[in-house]
Amino acid sequence: MTKELKPFKDILGLPPEKRLEAVLNSSNPAALVRSMPEEEVWLTIKKLGPHDALAILANTSVEQVQYILDIEFWKKDRFIPEQSLTWLSHLKDCGEEKVLEWVHETDADSVILALKDFIHVKKKETSDDNPLEHDWPYHLAPQTMDGSYYYQALSERADEVVRPIFEIIAKNDHAFFMKLCNAMMAEIRSNLEEAAFTWRTKRLSEKGFVSIEEALEVYRYLNDRQMSSLPKRQTLSLEETEKAALYPLALGGEEYPVLMLALGSLKNDEVAEDVAKEIATLANKVIMADGRAITPETITACLKKVMAYVNIGLEHLSGADIHKAGDVLRERWTMNLFQIGFSLVSRLRQHAKKFLTSGWPAELGGDLTLLEPSLASKINALLRRRPLYFSGEFEEPAYRDFKSVDEAREVNIAIEKAEFIGDMIKGVFKVRLSELKSLVAERENMTFSTILLTAWAKGVVSGNYKFAPLTEEELKLAVKKVFGKENKGSSIRAFKMDSPVKFHKWLLEHQLGISKEEEKLLKGFLDECFNGFIEEFSELLGKKDLDRRFIQSVWVVPSAD
């Protein structure tokens, strides 16, 4: 025997398929469905598919149906007739009572707009008038329920879906039917759409789908003083507000550890539910601020974005101490935590922009192609209007929102590293990057790593570290000097580390006043360069000839004949 679920929390803990099963097995399915927040009902129906979720749709409240249709009938500020036809069909399949609930409880402008594109109406003006003899826009026979108003469906599909709805209204509420007919004949569609959109906007604003101006408040920048003087939370009374949507809590897991552990530490369930509701509302505001359509996919993406920035804000205020994070979450508004997280990332973006306009990239018009691709990608991702974190070429997704303070630190170090490398190359080798860029234009994929390794290899064969292309003969000589002889019975040749050590020392000697942090950056960059060189040539050494066309780590040109 299936266990009877208690409303609200029990059902929200289930995946969509199990929610449907619970509704089908419930002795009071309407109470179970209506205990769910509107957002949860809509997402459940979308994930199951409206046809499969008809038992849920049929048991919805007026408010739940209105929320669903407010989302589904529109794409941003445009009414989509094809969408309305699809959802009117689902509504009709739920029965006359559901149709009449919607007709009587929603605003008249939305009802008229939903029907106007599919039904053409004419009124019998006099006793001698016969509307059946009039010209009609479609080939289907006009119908009448009262001999006064005649109507024709404007497509076969509309005849299947909208005409029956029209007749349900006429049969059950003739007074409203007459008002509806008169309005459909008289109202201009653009005026109807504007009025219906105003009603929709008002309803959805309560869920966070606010005007673009209000939505952009989520991205308000906070300085340190503002961060330290944020208002304290006042606990909401869930009895006075709508039920909290709990779907944000299902997206957490290890992706947002501080936030999820802080939520788990809250003893007061009401505060946890308040936070969930605030996160859901914030996600809706982000959708509007980012100018995105309202779909399950965009809601999921924006929920992740909200949770990521809230996680960063929590880490920043609590020092990633879970006990302190719980207190911060209990005391601070979620929107302010989001703003803190976004502000910290925005500071990084400003750092990157200053580097681009005032650092060595300014010589190249902001071009970062001399950096290693992964390093350039990290900085370019940060420079987007809504900054992103580059997690790696082979990661999925490669570009996403920042999730933690550690990721912000990592990218800050990447900017400092990029700044240092370019300045070091310029200073040590006395080159102008603009000249360098034009000099190596014939060589694809030239990077600072290539420049540094080429200068090192030049020094190996000539004793003078300078940047100039290697000839094929110079490359062979350099390889012979830095790789040991083959071991007996093996083609593996050990790389001699004394040469990179000597080069490292030379670089330090040519950078007066280099700081400890810069020394770390130099050491890390050299390690990356030589690891790439060793990896490439360990594979090439087994081949009879070194083909310069396939060599990436150093710049090689043909030897003179």
Order of alpha helices (4+ residues) and beta strands (2+ residues): alpha-alpha-alpha-alpha-alpha-alpha-beta-beta-alpha-alpha-alpha-beta-beta-beta-alpha-alpha-alpha-alpha-alpha-alpha-alpha-alpha-alpha-alpha-alpha-beta-beta-alpha-alpha-alpha-beta-alpha-alpha-alpha-beta
